[in-house]
Amino acid sequence: MGFIVAIDGPAGAGKSTVAKRVATELECTYLDTGAMYRSIALVAQRQGISPIDEASLVSLARITRISFSPLTPDGFQRVEVNSEEVTAEIRTPEVSQLTSKISSIGLVREVVLEQQRRIAYEAPAGVVLEGRDIGTVVFPYADLKIFLTAGEEERARRRYEELKAQGMDISFLAALEDQRERDRRDSEREVAPLRPAEDSVTVVTDGLTVSEVVERILSLCRERLALREQKHQSNQIERKDLLA
């Protein structure tokens, strides 16, 4: 299996931007796990499926075909659902709120988790995954686990600027309240709540540039890769001694 980097953290911490840069530098596959839940939420919204209709949502998760294009040099990744591009549509505030509700359903998470692991296993060089429960549930044995976070207002400001750049009419206070609600739901859900893995490294991004955060994580990756290579070489020596 390739090198696995798990990046978790709350909304607005900068996970997507950082994970894309790290994946590019490592020449690994990048997987935005949140986009998978967002895609299911979008289809549910279109079909009028209630977020409390668990049976219908689980069935929907099983039949929804989600695919990702490779990252472009500038960090763009196209998301397709059932062969339709939905890259922008899955990022609206309405879909974000619905996603938080749907992603708290245990059986839906089981379906998506299987898909996430399949994609990671098929990635030849390794994978950088970002989400809410990558290091705690999806890949508890990841080579490196990062918990990326920032102050509440800083995260809300980033989200506000992102939505404004997309042409959405939203106030900073609305973005802040939306984030607080998502944080509460993500942290208090019974299934796979948002929390740092015990062996994760916490990186606080307040006051840091994206490049500084990326270099910090890449430095940790290089350390873990070196340790992994040392362990591999040690295991080979032990096998040779056993066969001698």
Summary of the structure (lengths in Angstrom):
residues: 244
radius of gyration: 18.7
end to end distance: 27.9
largest distance: 71.7
contacts: 771
relative contact order: 0.20
helix: 56%
strand: 14%
